[in-house]
Every structure is written in structure tokens, then in C-alpha cells.
Amino acid sequence: MYKCKYPHLFSPIVLGNTVFRNRIFASPTGYQNINGDGYLNEGAGAYYGRKAMGGAASVATFEGVVDSEFGKGGAGHICLDTPNISRNLAAVAVAIKSYGAVASLELQHTGMYANRDLGFFGAESRGIAYGPVECELNGRQILAMDEEIIERTIRKFAEGAAMAKRCGFGMVTVHAGHGWLLHQFLSPKTNTRRDKWGGPDIENRARFVVAVCDAIRKAVGPGFPIEIRISGSECYDGGYDIDNGVAISRQLDGHVDLIHVSAGNHEVEEVFAVTHPSMFLEDGCNVQYAAEIKKHVKTPVATVGALSDPELMEEIIASGKADVVQAARALLADPDLPNKARAGVEARKCLRCLACFSNEMNYGQPYCAINPESGRELEMRYDIPPAIKKKVLIVGGGIGGMQAALTCESRGHDVILCEKGDRLGGVLRCEEGVYFKKNLEHYLDQQESAIKQSGIDLRLGTEVTPEYAAKESPNVIIASLGASPLKPDIKGIGSDNVLSAIDAYVKLNKVGQNVVILGAGLVGVELGLHLIDNGRKVTVIEQLGSISDGGNFLHMPGLKAEIRDRGLEIKFNTKVREIATDGVVCETPDGEKTVPADTVIYATGQTPARDAAADLRFCAPEFHMIGDCVSPRNITDATCEAFMTARNIGRF
């Protein structure tokens, strides 16, 4: 008999009349209206179906807005009262059910944030919005919901749930957290009404949400599971705390089948990275809220946030902190996490870098930094022709080189991977030991281990010259040579007390107590946080007026919180004139000043190794340059480019 390592995690749970095959649920993640026509495209079914295929017991979908006139936020929202939307919904439900998971449709209403862009995109309004009370928000007047609008909204939620059931969904998830309409009624900060729908009395503030759940129950009938998502705490000064979260849950007890406890408010920047835990926070950082609420209710409780470790998930269920664990980004990084955990195979761990979320907001697809299939599920669903076997020489063992090697090997090619250093992982290995990069280190180790256990011919300490390549006579060369730090043209840059960011990481003992970092990109700022963690006083100097987010703007809320909490000083709009013996001479908005420094570190960009890569261009019939040697890439782009390039080798 097979002995499962996580028996509690993989025991079934019954909600309503439905059996869920394990305790790992895929929490709602968006696949929005990419086409701009109000409908989902074919990729939606592939995206959600892939999570079900990976073993999740339930897969929750996008924000299904119940009222297109008064409840829709941005242009990407899918509205459940859109004509003929049921065909779209049914296709998604079937894609999930086909793999044995329960499909859940999230029911949403944005309330006072209706008919406007997200705050990240300027919050431009396009029409009226209703909230619990009349108020001013971002320069427009929010109207108070009267009895007629409240009853209309309750009816809309019920109609949306009934449609979900007709379309084949096996559960609905009512979104009553994160600052949206139902949360606005639950929060004493936004609901200051003095009638039966609000005020200081929690029973009144919860009346609307309870009425919504009861109307849904009437619409879907007994036994159909209803999940409700709440913020156990708003997690900011002035917001409600866990005591209020417990009180809210008591009001909901018995009206739903699962209380899904999240945290925070999406419109409060300092807690965005708590709602969507950043890499700076501990694994399972929000479990505490679910654990406390579970002590006070009979309804099963789910927890969510920074959960990708099966050991932790098992402990949560076994110890009774929650009945269900929900995963969002973890199932983008590795949708096979449930099946792998059950089989005793290690899954990829989410970096919590928020690249997926940023990419979804920017490009409409949740491209993951370490899973090149994320956002491309539809394309991956179709086989490409078997590869004609090639001899492939891959030069460089960083992020891109490792992914290219593994993909080529999986396609049946003979693969040689050469790395001039003594280990795989490339420049990112310099960040080993950084307190918020542990999952990146884990990922690099996983990739390295996979290569060593494969049939790839790994050659460390090997620099590939044109002569070396000619001797090997490969059919294909993939050059993934990376880049080197760009040394700025500043007087004194060659002084003994000046280091590159990479050297500062690996030669920490050479870094003095007072440090100036040149450049407020992610490299410079994250290095500054690391040095503060190691007892240094750090000042970052930036010529521009803001931090460069490297294309991952949703990483910024968590980063800004760390900057604030750890006291990292950043001087913007400041140009370096000279590195002197006693510090850095700068031109500031207030005139010339010297910033004292024992050590100066430059984090001012990268110089691609284009020439070295180009030397190999005619050493094989087929040649590809990928990654930083073309132009500096982030992890997401490097992984994708390597995967897609390698996947298409051998087609002729």
C-alpha cells in the first residue's frame, strides 16, 4: 500500500452535497476580457482546465461581475448579465470538470470602485458608482445605495449564482473581501450608515452580505456549495482587525459552506503585498487569521496566502488551523503541485515576485517567471511535431541556459551544456542567503538538480570558444552568455572602495559600514535592503525621480513597505559628479552635496555579452542568442525565451 506523505492534505472534504477530492483549492485568479468585447476567449478554458489537470480539488475562476451597469470596474471584467455569456461560462466549467475538479465561479461587485480603472492605472472614472454611503472618492461623488439598489444588487448576485449552476459550475465563490462592495458594507470605516444596513452594529453591517448569501441559497437550492471570501483583517491603521473578522464570520456561520479567509484591502497600497504576500513575508503569513476565525465558527474555513510548501499545507490541515488551503500563484508556478505532492515529487515553488499579476495587468496573460507554460496553456494543449534529433550545444548555465537545456533534452535532442563557472545558476547565484530570495535559490537548485539527473552532458568550468564549438560540431548552438555589470563613467569609479553590485553580494566582508549605492533599480534597492539586514547604513542615489520597477510594477508595494520599515534612504533627482575619498559628490535639487561613504556600489545596468555570443554565430548551421546577451532580461522573459526557442528546435 502506498503511504501518502500528506494524509490530511489529501483527505476528501464534503461541502454541501459535493465531495472535493483533497484540501487544495485553486483560489480565484483572473483571466479577463482580453479581446475587449466583453467575452472570454478560448484560452480561458485551457488556463483553468490546466489547474484542474494538476490535481486541485476546486478551481475558482475570474471575477464574474454580477451587475454590468453598477458593478463593473475596469474594461477587463467579465459581466454575468452580458447577452449569451453563458456559452463562455459553460466552456470554462466543462474544462475544469473534465479533470475531476469542482468548478467555482467567483461573484463580484466593485461598489464604489465601479466604472473606473484600477488605482494602479490612474483610477479614471467612466460613470456613476454606488457605495454604502455618499462620499467623495478620487474626485468623483459616490452615491449611497438606497433600498431599491440594495435589493437590485442582492437579486443580481442570486441571478449570477443561478447562471453559474446552469452552466455547470459546482460551486460559487462570493467575493466579500479586499475592498470590493460587500467588504465596503462589512467595514466600519466605509459603512457609517445609520439604518438596518450599517453603522457600529456588526449585525447591521453584515446584513447585506448575509442577505446576498441567503438569496443565492434560494436560487441554487440546498446542497450546492457556497464559498464566501472575506478579509479576516484589513491589516492597516484605521481598518478593522481580526476581532472584527471573527465577528463577521460569526454572522456568516451557517449561511455558507466555506468561509475563505484572506486579508487586506486592494485600494490601500501598504497592504497590497499582504493580500498578495510579497517575497519579503513569511510562508503562510496570513494563516493566523483563518486559524483564529476557525475557533469561533462551525462552518469549514479556508486559508490563503504564500502557500506553496506541502509540508506547511499538511501542518495547517492536521493542526486544525483550517480545513482547506487555497493557492493562487503557487498553481501558476506549478499547476501540478497537488499531484506532485501526493506522489512525493517536488514541485516548483512560487517566487512571490508578482510577475504573473503584473503581466496580466499589462498584457492580459499571467506569464510566470519560472513556468513558461503559464499564460500559454492553449498553445501547450496542442502537440507540435516530434523533433528531428539534433546535437545542441548550449553556452551558459544561467536561468535561460538551464531552461533551454532541459527543454531540448525533453524533446529528445543530444544536449551539451557548458558553463564557464563552477556551478549552474548564473549571476543570480550571487543572491544566495538574501532573506527574501530563498524561493529563487530553491528554484535554481531545482533546475540544477534536474539537469544533473538528466541525460544532459554538463560541462562546468568550460568556456566555449569558436575553436571549441567547431571541435564539437553541433547542429545547433544556443548562446545564453548573460551580461556583465555596466560601470558608469564617473570620476573615481576605479577606486579601491568601489564595487559592482555582484561583488557586493559575494564579497560582503569588503563592504564598509556606510554604503552608497548608485542606481535605484530593483538591483540597487534590493541590494540596499540586504545590506541593511547585514548591519550596514545605506543610501541609494538615483538620477531619476522614482524607482525603476523593471516591468514588474506590482512588486513595488511590497518593496516600498520594506524600504519604509527598514529605513532605506533613497535620494532621487540626484546626479553623481565624483567618487571622492570621503564619499560621493552629488548634484542635488538643493545644490552640490557630499554623501559620506566607506564603500560605493554601482548598480547602473548591464552590458550584454553580444560580442562573445556573436563569435559563435557561424559555428553551427542553426544559431540562437537568448537572454541577457541580447539585452538585459527579467527572469520571466529569460525563461519564456529559452523555453520557446528550445521547443522549436528540430522542426526541420
Buried (B, 14 or more C-beta within 10 A) or exposed (E): EEEBBBEBBBEEBEBBEBEBBBBBBBBBBBBBBBEEEBBBBEBBBBBBBBBBBBBBBBBBBBBBBBBBBBBBBBEBBBBBBBEEBBEBBBBBBBBBBEBEBBBBBBBBBBBBBBBBBBBBEEBEBEEEBBBBBEBEBBEBEBBBBEEEBBEBBBBBBBBBBBBBBEBBBBBBBBBBBBBBBBBBBBBBEBBBBEEEBBBEEBEBBBBBBBBBBBBBBEBBEEEBBBBBBBBBBBBBEEBBEBEBBBBBBBBBBEBBBBBBBBBBBBBBBBBBBBBBBBBBBEBBBBBBBBBBBBEEBEBBBBBBBBBBBBEBBBBBBEEEBBBBBBBBBBBBBBBBBBBBBBEEEBBBBBBBBBBBBBBBBBEBBBBBBBBBBBBBBBEBBEEEEEBEEBBBBBBBBBBBBBBBBBBBBEBBBBBBBBBBBEEBBBBBBBBBBBEBBBBBBBBBEBBBEBBEEBEBBBBEEBEBEEEBBEEBEBBBBBBBBBBBBBBBEBEBBEEEBBBBBBBBBBEEEEBEEBBBBBBBBBBBBBBBBBBBBEEBBBBBBBBEEEBBBBBBBBBBBBBBBBBEEEEBBBBBEBBBBBBBEEBBBBBBEEEEEEBEBBBBBBBBBBEBBBEBBBBBEEBBEBBBBBBBBBEBBBBBBBBBBBBBBBBBBBEE
